[in-house]
């Protein structure tokens, strides 16, 4: 049986800091049973590393591309990797 576990790194930019974006990400990651972290970058972007079922990560990415109501995502990118089973939960990194 093949595993559908994947790892993805997601990068978004636009109006994505100071609008509750990271907490939006945490809420949806938790609901979709994903693990990893989200962080603001000094460049103004938001970076997310996530592991879990690939279909859930794809749904998660579609939500992130929209963002919370006060955000405006200009660009988004997802890069896929093999799961490392590195995380126990999903959190905001400071």
PDB file of N, CA, C and O in Angstrom:
ATOM      1  N   UNK A   1       0.845  -1.195   0.000  1.00  0.00           N
ATOM      2  CA  UNK A   1       0.000   0.000   0.000  1.00  0.00           C
ATOM      3  C   UNK A   1       0.883   1.250   0.000  1.00  0.00           C
ATOM      4  O   UNK A   1       1.782   1.378   0.832  1.00  0.00           O
ATOM      5  N   UNK A   2       0.630   2.156  -0.919  1.00  0.00           N
ATOM      6  CA  UNK A   2       1.434   3.373  -0.993  1.00  0.00           C
ATOM      7  C   UNK A   2       0.849   4.443  -0.087  1.00  0.00           C
ATOM      8  O   UNK A   2      -0.364   4.532   0.101  1.00  0.00           O
ATOM      9  N   UNK A   3       1.725   5.240   0.460  1.00  0.00           N
ATOM     10  CA  UNK A   3       1.313   6.318   1.348  1.00  0.00           C
ATOM     11  C   UNK A   3       0.966   7.560   0.532  1.00  0.00           C
ATOM     12  O   UNK A   3       1.630   7.872  -0.456  1.00  0.00           O
ATOM     13  N   UNK A   4      -0.081   8.263   0.955  1.00  0.00           N
ATOM     14  CA  UNK A   4      -0.424   9.518   0.292  1.00  0.00           C
ATOM     15  C   UNK A   4       0.042  10.698   1.141  1.00  0.00           C
ATOM     16  O   UNK A   4      -0.416  11.826   0.960  1.00  0.00           O
ATOM     17  N   UNK A   5       0.958  10.425   2.068  1.00  0.00           N
ATOM     18  CA  UNK A   5       1.525  11.481   2.903  1.00  0.00           C
ATOM     19  C   UNK A   5       2.519  12.285   2.083  1.00  0.00           C
ATOM     20  O   UNK A   5       3.343  11.724   1.362  1.00  0.00           O
ATOM     21  N   UNK A   6       2.434  13.593   2.200  1.00  0.00           N
ATOM     22  CA  UNK A   6       3.303  14.496   1.453  1.00  0.00           C
ATOM     23  C   UNK A   6       3.760  15.621   2.353  1.00  0.00           C
ATOM     24  O   UNK A   6       3.289  15.789   3.478  1.00  0.00           O
ATOM     25  N   UNK A   7       4.685  16.378   1.822  1.00  0.00           N
ATOM     26  CA  UNK A   7       5.183  17.586   2.481  1.00  0.00           C
ATOM     27  C   UNK A   7       5.158  18.683   1.427  1.00  0.00           C
ATOM     28  O   UNK A   7       5.476  18.445   0.261  1.00  0.00           O
ATOM     29  N   UNK A   8       4.780  19.872   1.841  1.00  0.00           N
ATOM     30  CA  UNK A   8       4.762  21.002   0.914  1.00  0.00           C
ATOM     31  C   UNK A   8       5.293  22.237   1.627  1.00  0.00           C
ATOM     32  O   UNK A   8       5.132  22.406   2.836  1.00  0.00           O
ATOM     33  N   UNK A   9       5.931  23.094   0.836  1.00  0.00           N
ATOM     34  CA  UNK A   9       6.315  24.421   1.306  1.00  0.00           C
ATOM     35  C   UNK A   9       5.515  25.418   0.483  1.00  0.00           C
ATOM     36  O   UNK A   9       5.521  25.377  -0.747  1.00  0.00           O
ATOM     37  N   UNK A  10       4.830  26.307   1.177  1.00  0.00           N
ATOM     38  CA  UNK A  10       3.938  27.269   0.532  1.00  0.00           C
ATOM     39  C   UNK A  10       4.435  28.671   0.859  1.00  0.00           C
ATOM     40  O   UNK A  10       4.746  28.982   2.009  1.00  0.00           O
ATOM     41  N   UNK A  11       4.505  29.499  -0.154  1.00  0.00           N
ATOM     42  CA  UNK A  11       4.936  30.885   0.017  1.00  0.00           C
ATOM     43  C   UNK A  11       3.882  31.792  -0.608  1.00  0.00           C
ATOM     44  O   UNK A  11       3.503  31.609  -1.765  1.00  0.00           O
ATOM     45  N   UNK A  12       3.414  32.764   0.160  1.00  0.00           N
ATOM     46  CA  UNK A  12       2.433  33.718  -0.366  1.00  0.00           C
ATOM     47  C   UNK A  12       2.927  35.135  -0.104  1.00  0.00           C
ATOM     48  O   UNK A  12       3.622  35.397   0.878  1.00  0.00           O
ATOM     49  N   UNK A  13       2.553  36.047  -1.007  1.00  0.00           N
ATOM     50  CA  UNK A  13       2.849  37.454  -0.766  1.00  0.00           C
ATOM     51  C   UNK A  13       1.650  38.288  -1.159  1.00  0.00           C
ATOM     52  O   UNK A  13       0.685  37.794  -1.742  1.00  0.00           O
ATOM     53  N   UNK A  14       1.733  39.556  -0.827  1.00  0.00           N
ATOM     54  CA  UNK A  14       0.618  40.479  -0.991  1.00  0.00           C
ATOM     55  C   UNK A  14       0.361  41.121   0.358  1.00  0.00           C
ATOM     56  O   UNK A  14       1.296  41.342   1.128  1.00  0.00           O
ATOM     57  N   UNK A  15      -0.885  41.420   0.651  1.00  0.00           N
ATOM     58  CA  UNK A  15      -1.248  41.931   1.977  1.00  0.00           C
ATOM     59  C   UNK A  15      -1.540  40.708   2.855  1.00  0.00           C
ATOM     60  O   UNK A  15      -2.690  40.299   3.011  1.00  0.00           O
ATOM     61  N   UNK A  16      -0.468  40.135   3.424  1.00  0.00           N
ATOM     62  CA  UNK A  16      -0.599  38.873   4.157  1.00  0.00           C
ATOM     63  C   UNK A  16      -0.014  38.939   5.565  1.00  0.00           C
ATOM     64  O   UNK A  16      -0.017  37.936   6.278  1.00  0.00           O
ATOM     65  N   UNK A  17       0.486  40.099   5.973  1.00  0.00           N
ATOM     66  CA  UNK A  17       0.968  40.255   7.344  1.00  0.00           C
ATOM     67  C   UNK A  17       0.149  41.328   8.039  1.00  0.00           C
ATOM     68  O   UNK A  17      -0.202  42.350   7.449  1.00  0.00           O
ATOM     69  N   UNK A  18      -0.149  41.070   9.321  1.00  0.00           N
ATOM     70  CA  UNK A  18      -0.939  42.029  10.104  1.00  0.00           C
ATOM     71  C   UNK A  18      -2.428  41.937   9.853  1.00  0.00           C
ATOM     72  O   UNK A  18      -3.174  42.849  10.211  1.00  0.00           O
ATOM     73  N   UNK A  19      -2.880  40.835   9.232  1.00  0.00           N
ATOM     74  CA  UNK A  19      -4.304  40.682   8.913  1.00  0.00           C
ATOM     75  C   UNK A  19      -4.870  39.352   9.433  1.00  0.00           C
ATOM     76  O   UNK A  19      -5.940  38.923   9.001  1.00  0.00           O
ATOM     77  N   UNK A  20      -4.151  38.701  10.360  1.00  0.00           N
ATOM     78  CA  UNK A  20      -4.621  37.426  10.912  1.00  0.00           C
ATOM     79  C   UNK A  20      -4.357  36.232  10.014  1.00  0.00           C
ATOM     80  O   UNK A  20      -4.962  35.174  10.190  1.00  0.00           O
ATOM     81  N   UNK A  21      -3.464  36.393   9.058  1.00  0.00           N
ATOM     82  CA  UNK A  21      -3.216  35.339   8.070  1.00  0.00           C
ATOM     83  C   UNK A  21      -2.676  34.059   8.712  1.00  0.00           C
ATOM     84  O   UNK A  21      -3.145  32.964   8.402  1.00  0.00           O
ATOM     85  N   UNK A  22      -1.687  34.194   9.608  1.00  0.00           N
ATOM     86  CA  UNK A  22      -1.100  32.992  10.218  1.00  0.00           C
ATOM     87  C   UNK A  22      -2.132  32.214  11.028  1.00  0.00           C
ATOM     88  O   UNK A  22      -2.115  30.983  11.034  1.00  0.00           O
ATOM     89  N   UNK A  23      -3.025  32.919  11.707  1.00  0.00           N
ATOM     90  CA  UNK A  23      -4.025  32.236  12.530  1.00  0.00           C
ATOM     91  C   UNK A  23      -5.104  31.589  11.655  1.00  0.00           C
ATOM     92  O   UNK A  23      -5.669  30.558  12.021  1.00  0.00           O
ATOM     93  N   UNK A  24      -5.379  32.185  10.528  1.00  0.00           N
ATOM     94  CA  UNK A  24      -6.248  31.579   9.511  1.00  0.00           C
ATOM     95  C   UNK A  24      -5.623  30.253   9.049  1.00  0.00           C
ATOM     96  O   UNK A  24      -6.309  29.237   8.936  1.00  0.00           O
ATOM     97  N   UNK A  25      -4.317  30.282   8.785  1.00  0.00           N
ATOM     98  CA  UNK A  25      -3.592  29.083   8.343  1.00  0.00           C
ATOM     99  C   UNK A  25      -3.643  28.003   9.417  1.00  0.00           C
ATOM    100  O   UNK A  25      -3.923  26.844   9.113  1.00  0.00           O
ATOM    101  N   UNK A  26      -3.377  28.366  10.656  1.00  0.00           N
ATOM    102  CA  UNK A  26      -3.387  27.402  11.766  1.00  0.00           C
ATOM    103  C   UNK A  26      -4.764  26.751  11.900  1.00  0.00           C
ATOM    104  O   UNK A  26      -4.868  25.536  12.068  1.00  0.00           O
ATOM    105  N   UNK A  27      -5.803  27.551  11.825  1.00  0.00           N
ATOM    106  CA  UNK A  27      -7.182  27.037  11.976  1.00  0.00           C
ATOM    107  C   UNK A  27      -7.485  25.986  10.908  1.00  0.00           C
ATOM    108  O   UNK A  27      -8.033  24.927  11.215  1.00  0.00           O
ATOM    109  N   UNK A  28      -7.132  26.275   9.666  1.00  0.00           N
ATOM    110  CA  UNK A  28      -7.433  25.333   8.587  1.00  0.00           C
ATOM    111  C   UNK A  28      -6.507  24.119   8.615  1.00  0.00           C
ATOM    112  O   UNK A  28      -6.932  23.014   8.278  1.00  0.00           O
ATOM    113  N   UNK A  29      -5.263  24.306   9.005  1.00  0.00           N
ATOM    114  CA  UNK A  29      -4.342  23.167   9.133  1.00  0.00           C
ATOM    115  C   UNK A  29      -4.860  22.197  10.191  1.00  0.00           C
ATOM    116  O   UNK A  29      -4.835  20.981   9.997  1.00  0.00           O
ATOM    117  N   UNK A  30      -5.320  22.737  11.292  1.00  0.00           N
ATOM    118  CA  UNK A  30      -5.856  21.905  12.374  1.00  0.00           C
ATOM    119  C   UNK A  30      -7.094  21.140  11.907  1.00  0.00           C
ATOM    120  O   UNK A  30      -7.226  19.943  12.164  1.00  0.00           O
ATOM    121  N   UNK A  31      -7.983  21.828  11.233  1.00  0.00           N
ATOM    122  CA  UNK A  31      -9.223  21.203  10.745  1.00  0.00           C
ATOM    123  C   UNK A  31      -8.917  20.076   9.762  1.00  0.00           C
ATOM    124  O   UNK A  31      -9.623  19.068   9.731  1.00  0.00           O
ATOM    125  N   UNK A  32      -7.866  20.246   8.960  1.00  0.00           N
ATOM    126  CA  UNK A  32      -7.505  19.252   7.937  1.00  0.00           C
ATOM    127  C   UNK A  32      -6.482  18.220   8.443  1.00  0.00           C
ATOM    128  O   UNK A  32      -5.975  17.400   7.677  1.00  0.00           O
ATOM    129  N   UNK A  33      -6.191  18.283   9.762  1.00  0.00           N
ATOM    130  CA  UNK A  33      -5.269  17.331  10.397  1.00  0.00           C
ATOM    131  C   UNK A  33      -3.869  17.364   9.767  1.00  0.00           C
ATOM    132  O   UNK A  33      -3.250  16.325   9.534  1.00  0.00           O
ATOM    133  N   UNK A  34      -3.394  18.577   9.500  1.00  0.00           N
ATOM    134  CA  UNK A  34      -2.069  18.771   8.940  1.00  0.00           C
ATOM    135  C   UNK A  34      -1.111  19.204  10.043  1.00  0.00           C
ATOM    136  O   UNK A  34      -1.525  19.765  11.058  1.00  0.00           O
ATOM    137  N   UNK A  35       0.165  18.938   9.832  1.00  0.00           N
ATOM    138  CA  UNK A  35       1.188  19.294  10.808  1.00  0.00           C
ATOM    139  C   UNK A  35       2.253  20.147  10.138  1.00  0.00           C
ATOM    140  O   UNK A  35       2.499  20.028   8.938  1.00  0.00           O
ATOM    141  N   UNK A  36       2.881  21.006  10.928  1.00  0.00           N
ATOM    142  CA  UNK A  36       3.942  21.846  10.390  1.00  0.00           C
ATOM    143  C   UNK A  36       3.952  23.189  11.081  1.00  0.00           C
ATOM    144  O   UNK A  36       3.693  23.283  12.281  1.00  0.00           O
ATOM    145  N   UNK A  37       4.255  24.236  10.318  1.00  0.00           N
ATOM    146  CA  UNK A  37       4.291  25.572  10.896  1.00  0.00           C
ATOM    147  C   UNK A  37       4.077  26.637   9.830  1.00  0.00           C
ATOM    148  O   UNK A  37       4.199  26.389   8.630  1.00  0.00           O
ATOM    149  N   UNK A  38       3.751  27.837  10.316  1.00  0.00           N
ATOM    150  CA  UNK A  38       3.601  29.015   9.466  1.00  0.00           C
ATOM    151  C   UNK A  38       4.387  30.139  10.122  1.00  0.00           C
ATOM    152  O   UNK A  38       4.422  30.242  11.348  1.00  0.00           O
ATOM    153  N   UNK A  39       5.022  30.987   9.308  1.00  0.00           N
ATOM    154  CA  UNK A  39       5.811  32.092   9.843  1.00  0.00           C
ATOM    155  C   UNK A  39       5.783  33.276   8.888  1.00  0.00           C
ATOM    156  O   UNK A  39       5.663  33.117   7.673  1.00  0.00           O
ATOM    157  N   UNK A  40       5.896  34.467   9.468  1.00  0.00           N
ATOM    158  CA  UNK A  40       6.099  35.673   8.668  1.00  0.00           C
ATOM    159  C   UNK A  40       7.576  35.766   8.326  1.00  0.00           C
ATOM    160  O   UNK A  40       8.430  35.459   9.158  1.00  0.00           O
ATOM    161  N   UNK A  41       7.879  36.186   7.105  1.00  0.00           N
ATOM    162  CA  UNK A  41       9.260  36.431   6.702  1.00  0.00           C
ATOM    163  C   UNK A  41       9.521  37.933   6.678  1.00  0.00           C
ATOM    164  O   UNK A  41       8.594  38.723   6.498  1.00  0.00           O
ATOM    165  N   UNK A  42      10.763  38.324   6.856  1.00  0.00           N
ATOM    166  CA  UNK A  42      11.109  39.757   6.859  1.00  0.00           C
ATOM    167  C   UNK A  42      10.831  40.410   5.515  1.00  0.00           C
ATOM    168  O   UNK A  42      10.775  41.636   5.425  1.00  0.00           O
ATOM    169  N   UNK A  43      10.655  39.601   4.459  1.00  0.00           N
ATOM    170  CA  UNK A  43      10.354  40.117   3.119  1.00  0.00           C
ATOM    171  C   UNK A  43       8.894  40.541   2.971  1.00  0.00           C
ATOM    172  O   UNK A  43       8.516  41.121   1.954  1.00  0.00           O
ATOM    173  N   UNK A  44       8.068  40.249   3.991  1.00  0.00           N
ATOM    174  CA  UNK A  44       6.645  40.560   3.920  1.00  0.00           C
ATOM    175  C   UNK A  44       5.814  39.374   3.468  1.00  0.00           C
ATOM    176  O   UNK A  44       4.589  39.468   3.392  1.00  0.00           O
ATOM    177  N   UNK A  45       6.461  38.265   3.168  1.00  0.00           N
ATOM    178  CA  UNK A  45       5.763  37.055   2.737  1.00  0.00           C
ATOM    179  C   UNK A  45       5.403  36.192   3.948  1.00  0.00           C
ATOM    180  O   UNK A  45       5.915  36.389   5.050  1.00  0.00           O
ATOM    181  N   UNK A  46       4.511  35.236   3.711  1.00  0.00           N
ATOM    182  CA  UNK A  46       4.193  34.220   4.713  1.00  0.00           C
ATOM    183  C   UNK A  46       4.628  32.872   4.149  1.00  0.00           C
ATOM    184  O   UNK A  46       4.293  32.509   3.022  1.00  0.00           O
ATOM    185  N   UNK A  47       5.386  32.139   4.971  1.00  0.00           N
ATOM    186  CA  UNK A  47       5.962  30.845   4.595  1.00  0.00           C
ATOM    187  C   UNK A  47       5.315  29.762   5.451  1.00  0.00           C
ATOM    188  O   UNK A  47       5.227  29.891   6.672  1.00  0.00           O
ATOM    189  N   UNK A  48       4.864  28.697   4.800  1.00  0.00           N
ATOM    190  CA  UNK A  48       4.240  27.580   5.499  1.00  0.00           C
ATOM    191  C   UNK A  48       4.919  26.287   5.081  1.00  0.00           C
ATOM    192  O   UNK A  48       5.155  26.053   3.895  1.00  0.00           O
ATOM    193  N   UNK A  49       5.230  25.453   6.054  1.00  0.00           N
ATOM    194  CA  UNK A  49       5.713  24.089   5.804  1.00  0.00           C
ATOM    195  C   UNK A  49       4.657  23.175   6.397  1.00  0.00           C
ATOM    196  O   UNK A  49       4.295  23.308   7.566  1.00  0.00           O
ATOM    197  N   UNK A  50       4.164  22.245   5.588  1.00  0.00           N
ATOM    198  CA  UNK A  50       3.040  21.417   6.022  1.00  0.00           C
ATOM    199  C   UNK A  50       3.249  19.974   5.583  1.00  0.00           C
ATOM    200  O   UNK A  50       3.782  19.702   4.507  1.00  0.00           O
ATOM    201  N   UNK A  51       2.814  19.057   6.445  1.00  0.00           N
ATOM    202  CA  UNK A  51       2.846  17.632   6.127  1.00  0.00           C
ATOM    203  C   UNK A  51       1.485  17.021   6.436  1.00  0.00           C
ATOM    204  O   UNK A  51       0.799  17.426   7.375  1.00  0.00           O
ATOM    205  N   UNK A  52       1.111  16.033   5.622  1.00  0.00           N
ATOM    206  CA  UNK A  52      -0.150  15.335   5.826  1.00  0.00           C
ATOM    207  C   UNK A  52      -0.596  14.676   4.541  1.00  0.00           C
ATOM    208  O   UNK A  52       0.192  14.498   3.612  1.00  0.00           O
ATOM    209  N   UNK A  53      -1.869  14.315   4.495  1.00  0.00           N
ATOM    210  CA  UNK A  53      -2.420  13.699   3.291  1.00  0.00           C
ATOM    211  C   UNK A  53      -2.389  14.711   2.147  1.00  0.00           C
ATOM    212  O   UNK A  53      -2.768  15.870   2.316  1.00  0.00           O
ATOM    213  N   UNK A  54      -1.933  14.257   0.990  1.00  0.00           N
ATOM    214  CA  UNK A  54      -1.769  15.165  -0.152  1.00  0.00           C
ATOM    215  C   UNK A  54      -3.077  15.855  -0.522  1.00  0.00           C
ATOM    216  O   UNK A  54      -3.079  17.048  -0.826  1.00  0.00           O
ATOM    217  N   UNK A  55      -4.180  15.127  -0.501  1.00  0.00           N
ATOM    218  CA  UNK A  55      -5.468  15.724  -0.868  1.00  0.00           C
ATOM    219  C   UNK A  55      -5.835  16.843   0.116  1.00  0.00           C
ATOM    220  O   UNK A  55      -6.420  17.849  -0.286  1.00  0.00           O
ATOM    221  N   UNK A  56      -5.497  16.674   1.395  1.00  0.00           N
ATOM    222  CA  UNK A  56      -5.776  17.717   2.391  1.00  0.00           C
ATOM    223  C   UNK A  56      -4.866  18.921   2.189  1.00  0.00           C
ATOM    224  O   UNK A  56      -5.293  20.062   2.365  1.00  0.00           O
ATOM    225  N   UNK A  57      -3.604  18.668   1.819  1.00  0.00           N
ATOM    226  CA  UNK A  57      -2.686  19.782   1.546  1.00  0.00           C
ATOM    227  C   UNK A  57      -3.166  20.574   0.340  1.00  0.00           C
ATOM    228  O   UNK A  57      -3.069  21.801   0.324  1.00  0.00           O
ATOM    229  N   UNK A  58      -3.683  19.881  -0.671  1.00  0.00           N
ATOM    230  CA  UNK A  58      -4.201  20.583  -1.854  1.00  0.00           C
ATOM    231  C   UNK A  58      -5.388  21.468  -1.481  1.00  0.00           C
ATOM    232  O   UNK A  58      -5.481  22.603  -1.948  1.00  0.00           O
ATOM    233  N   UNK A  59      -6.300  20.958  -0.641  1.00  0.00           N
ATOM    234  CA  UNK A  59      -7.441  21.763  -0.175  1.00  0.00           C
ATOM    235  C   UNK A  59      -6.944  22.962   0.645  1.00  0.00           C
ATOM    236  O   UNK A  59      -7.438  24.080   0.495  1.00  0.00           O
ATOM    237  N   UNK A  60      -5.965  22.707   1.508  1.00  0.00           N
ATOM    238  CA  UNK A  60      -5.333  23.728   2.341  1.00  0.00           C
ATOM    239  C   UNK A  60      -4.733  24.843   1.477  1.00  0.00           C
ATOM    240  O   UNK A  60      -4.915  26.025   1.769  1.00  0.00           O
ATOM    241  N   UNK A  61      -4.021  24.464   0.420  1.00  0.00           N
ATOM    242  CA  UNK A  61      -3.395  25.437  -0.474  1.00  0.00           C
ATOM    243  C   UNK A  61      -4.460  26.304  -1.148  1.00  0.00           C
ATOM    244  O   UNK A  61      -4.278  27.513  -1.290  1.00  0.00           O
ATOM    245  N   UNK A  62      -5.559  25.694  -1.557  1.00  0.00           N
ATOM    246  CA  UNK A  62      -6.649  26.471  -2.174  1.00  0.00           C
ATOM    247  C   UNK A  62      -7.211  27.502  -1.206  1.00  0.00           C
ATOM    248  O   UNK A  62      -7.561  28.609  -1.615  1.00  0.00           O
ATOM    249  N   UNK A  63      -7.301  27.150   0.080  1.00  0.00           N
ATOM    250  CA  UNK A  63      -7.777  28.098   1.097  1.00  0.00           C
ATOM    251  C   UNK A  63      -6.764  29.215   1.318  1.00  0.00           C
ATOM    252  O   UNK A  63      -7.130  30.386   1.422  1.00  0.00           O
ATOM    253  N   UNK A  64      -5.486  28.841   1.389  1.00  0.00           N
ATOM    254  CA  UNK A  64      -4.425  29.827   1.607  1.00  0.00           C
ATOM    255  C   UNK A  64      -4.383  30.838   0.460  1.00  0.00           C
ATOM    256  O   UNK A  64      -4.123  32.020   0.690  1.00  0.00           O
ATOM    257  N   UNK A  65      -4.632  30.393  -0.752  1.00  0.00           N
ATOM    258  CA  UNK A  65      -4.617  31.309  -1.901  1.00  0.00           C
ATOM    259  C   UNK A  65      -5.687  32.389  -1.763  1.00  0.00           C
ATOM    260  O   UNK A  65      -5.549  33.473  -2.330  1.00  0.00           O
ATOM    261  N   UNK A  66      -6.744  32.104  -1.022  1.00  0.00           N
ATOM    262  CA  UNK A  66      -7.804  33.087  -0.771  1.00  0.00           C
ATOM    263  C   UNK A  66      -7.477  33.940   0.447  1.00  0.00           C
ATOM    264  O   UNK A  66      -7.634  35.160   0.418  1.00  0.00           O
ATOM    265  N   UNK A  67      -7.017  33.287   1.530  1.00  0.00           N
ATOM    266  CA  UNK A  67      -6.678  33.979   2.763  1.00  0.00           C
ATOM    267  C   UNK A  67      -7.898  34.466   3.505  1.00  0.00           C
ATOM    268  O   UNK A  67      -9.021  34.330   3.021  1.00  0.00           O
ATOM    269  N   UNK A  68      -7.684  35.043   4.696  1.00  0.00           N
ATOM    270  CA  UNK A  68      -8.801  35.602   5.463  1.00  0.00           C
ATOM    271  C   UNK A  68      -9.345  36.860   4.794  1.00  0.00           C
ATOM    272  O   UNK A  68      -8.744  37.372   3.849  1.00  0.00           O
ATOM    273  N   UNK A  69     -10.461  37.350   5.273  1.00  0.00           N
ATOM    274  CA  UNK A  69     -11.168  38.441   4.600  1.00  0.00           C
ATOM    275  C   UNK A  69     -10.359  39.733   4.468  1.00  0.00           C
ATOM    276  O   UNK A  69     -10.550  40.463   3.495  1.00  0.00           O
ATOM    277  N   UNK A  70      -9.473  40.038   5.399  1.00  0.00           N
ATOM    278  CA  UNK A  70      -8.723  41.296   5.337  1.00  0.00           C
ATOM    279  C   UNK A  70      -7.413  41.175   4.570  1.00  0.00           C
ATOM    280  O   UNK A  70      -6.696  42.161   4.401  1.00  0.00           O
ATOM    281  N   UNK A  71      -7.102  39.980   4.109  1.00  0.00           N
ATOM    282  CA  UNK A  71      -5.858  39.749   3.371  1.00  0.00           C
ATOM    283  C   UNK A  71      -6.106  39.899   1.871  1.00  0.00           C
ATOM    284  O   UNK A  71      -7.240  39.848   1.395  1.00  0.00           O
ATOM    285  N   UNK A  72      -5.017  40.084   1.154  1.00  0.00           N
ATOM    286  CA  UNK A  72      -5.068  40.055  -0.307  1.00  0.00           C
ATOM    287  C   UNK A  72      -3.821  39.321  -0.786  1.00  0.00           C
ATOM    288  O   UNK A  72      -2.718  39.866  -0.772  1.00  0.00           O
ATOM    289  N   UNK A  73      -4.019  38.067  -1.211  1.00  0.00           N
ATOM    290  CA  UNK A  73      -2.906  37.255  -1.695  1.00  0.00           C
ATOM    291  C   UNK A  73      -2.648  37.629  -3.150  1.00  0.00           C
ATOM    292  O   UNK A  73      -3.516  37.476  -4.009  1.00  0.00           O
ATOM    293  N   UNK A  74      -1.449  38.116  -3.407  1.00  0.00           N
ATOM    294  CA  UNK A  74      -1.072  38.513  -4.760  1.00  0.00           C
ATOM    295  C   UNK A  74      -0.485  37.328  -5.520  1.00  0.00           C
ATOM    296  O   UNK A  74      -0.886  37.049  -6.649  1.00  0.00           O
ATOM    297  N   UNK A  75       0.462  36.635  -4.899  1.00  0.00           N
ATOM    298  CA  UNK A  75       1.102  35.466  -5.512  1.00  0.00           C
ATOM    299  C   UNK A  75       1.188  34.339  -4.501  1.00  0.00           C
ATOM    300  O   UNK A  75       1.341  34.577  -3.303  1.00  0.00           O
ATOM    301  N   UNK A  76       1.090  33.121  -4.984  1.00  0.00           N
ATOM    302  CA  UNK A  76       1.235  31.948  -4.122  1.00  0.00           C
ATOM    303  C   UNK A  76       1.990  30.867  -4.888  1.00  0.00           C
ATOM    304  O   UNK A  76       1.855  30.727  -6.103  1.00  0.00           O
ATOM    305  N   UNK A  77       2.787  30.111  -4.143  1.00  0.00           N
ATOM    306  CA  UNK A  77       3.568  29.042  -4.758  1.00  0.00           C
ATOM    307  C   UNK A  77       3.603  27.856  -3.809  1.00  0.00           C
ATOM    308  O   UNK A  77       3.702  28.021  -2.594  1.00  0.00           O
ATOM    309  N   UNK A  78       3.519  26.651  -4.378  1.00  0.00           N
ATOM    310  CA  UNK A  78       3.642  25.445  -3.577  1.00  0.00           C
ATOM    311  C   UNK A  78       4.708  24.557  -4.206  1.00  0.00           C
ATOM    312  O   UNK A  78       4.732  24.355  -5.421  1.00  0.00           O
ATOM    313  N   UNK A  79       5.580  24.034  -3.367  1.00  0.00           N
ATOM    314  CA  UNK A  79       6.610  23.083  -3.792  1.00  0.00           C
ATOM    315  C   UNK A  79       6.393  21.801  -3.005  1.00  0.00           C
ATOM    316  O   UNK A  79       6.199  21.835  -1.790  1.00  0.00           O
ATOM    317  N   UNK A  80       6.427  20.668  -3.704  1.00  0.00           N
ATOM    318  CA  UNK A  80       6.133  19.368  -3.102  1.00  0.00           C
ATOM    319  C   UNK A  80       7.417  18.599  -2.782  1.00  0.00           C
ATOM    320  O   UNK A  80       8.404  18.659  -3.515  1.00  0.00           O
ATOM    321  N   UNK A  81       7.365  17.873  -1.655  1.00  0.00           N
ATOM    322  CA  UNK A  81       8.489  17.056  -1.197  1.00  0.00           C
ATOM    323  C   UNK A  81       7.965  15.769  -0.577  1.00  0.00           C
ATOM    324  O   UNK A  81       6.761  15.602  -0.378  1.00  0.00           O
ATOM    325  N   UNK A  82       8.889  14.865  -0.278  1.00  0.00           N
ATOM    326  CA  UNK A  82       8.528  13.656   0.454  1.00  0.00           C
ATOM    327  C   UNK A  82       8.336  14.007   1.915  1.00  0.00           C
ATOM    328  O   UNK A  82       9.070  14.830   2.463  1.00  0.00           O
ATOM    329  N   UNK A  83       7.353  13.387   2.545  1.00  0.00           N
ATOM    330  CA  UNK A  83       7.103  13.632   3.964  1.00  0.00           C
ATOM    331  C   UNK A  83       8.294  13.166   4.800  1.00  0.00           C
ATOM    332  O   UNK A  83       8.881  12.118   4.531  1.00  0.00           O
ATOM    333  N   UNK A  84       8.639  13.952   5.810  1.00  0.00           N
ATOM    334  CA  UNK A  84       9.727  13.606   6.731  1.00  0.00           C
ATOM    335  C   UNK A  84       9.197  13.197   8.099  1.00  0.00           C
ATOM    336  O   UNK A  84       9.976  12.813   8.972  1.00  0.00           O
ATOM    337  N   UNK A  85       7.872  13.275   8.300  1.00  0.00           N
ATOM    338  CA  UNK A  85       7.256  13.011   9.610  1.00  0.00           C
ATOM    339  C   UNK A  85       7.979  13.763  10.722  1.00  0.00           C
ATOM    340  O   UNK A  85       8.314  13.193  11.761  1.00  0.00           O
ATOM    341  N   UNK A  86       8.209  15.028  10.488  1.00  0.00           N
ATOM    342  CA  UNK A  86       9.040  15.847  11.365  1.00  0.00           C
ATOM    343  C   UNK A  86       8.238  16.584  12.440  1.00  0.00           C
ATOM    344  O   UNK A  86       8.824  17.058  13.413  1.00  0.00           O
ATOM    345  N   UNK A  87       6.925  16.693  12.293  1.00  0.00           N
ATOM    346  CA  UNK A  87       6.123  17.546  13.173  1.00  0.00           C
ATOM    347  C   UNK A  87       5.103  16.747  13.975  1.00  0.00           C
ATOM    348  O   UNK A  87       4.606  15.709  13.537  1.00  0.00           O
ATOM    349  N   UNK A  88       4.806  17.271  15.175  1.00  0.00           N
ATOM    350  CA  UNK A  88       3.789  16.662  16.037  1.00  0.00           C
ATOM    351  C   UNK A  88       2.494  17.456  16.029  1.00  0.00           C
ATOM    352  O   UNK A  88       1.446  16.953  16.435  1.00  0.00           O
ATOM    353  N   UNK A  89       2.569  18.699  15.568  1.00  0.00           N
ATOM    354  CA  UNK A  89       1.412  19.594  15.585  1.00  0.00           C
ATOM    355  C   UNK A  89       1.598  20.656  14.523  1.00  0.00           C
ATOM    356  O   UNK A  89       2.548  20.604  13.742  1.00  0.00           O
ATOM    357  N   UNK A  90       0.685  21.627  14.494  1.00  0.00           N
ATOM    358  CA  UNK A  90       0.822  22.767  13.591  1.00  0.00           C
ATOM    359  C   UNK A  90       0.875  24.013  14.461  1.00  0.00           C
ATOM    360  O   UNK A  90       0.038  24.200  15.344  1.00  0.00           O
ATOM    361  N   UNK A  91       1.875  24.872  14.206  1.00  0.00           N
ATOM    362  CA  UNK A  91       2.059  26.038  15.067  1.00  0.00           C
ATOM    363  C   UNK A  91       2.536  27.255  14.285  1.00  0.00           C
ATOM    364  O   UNK A  91       2.969  27.166  13.137  1.00  0.00           O
ATOM    365  N   UNK A  92       2.437  28.394  14.962  1.00  0.00           N
ATOM    366  CA  UNK A  92       2.987  29.635  14.436  1.00  0.00           C
ATOM    367  C   UNK A  92       4.418  29.741  14.933  1.00  0.00           C
ATOM    368  O   UNK A  92       4.679  29.610  16.129  1.00  0.00           O
ATOM    369  N   UNK A  93       5.334  29.975  14.025  1.00  0.00           N
ATOM    370  CA  UNK A  93       6.735  30.186  14.381  1.00  0.00           C
ATOM    371  C   UNK A  93       6.994  31.678  14.463  1.00  0.00           C
ATOM    372  O   UNK A  93       6.581  32.433  13.583  1.00  0.00           O
ATOM    373  N   UNK A  94       7.668  32.103  15.504  1.00  0.00           N
ATOM    374  CA  UNK A  94       7.975  33.529  15.696  1.00  0.00           C
ATOM    375  C   UNK A  94       9.461  33.765  15.522  1.00  0.00           C
ATOM    376  O   UNK A  94       9.924  34.900  15.643  1.00  0.00           O
TER     377      UNK A  94
END
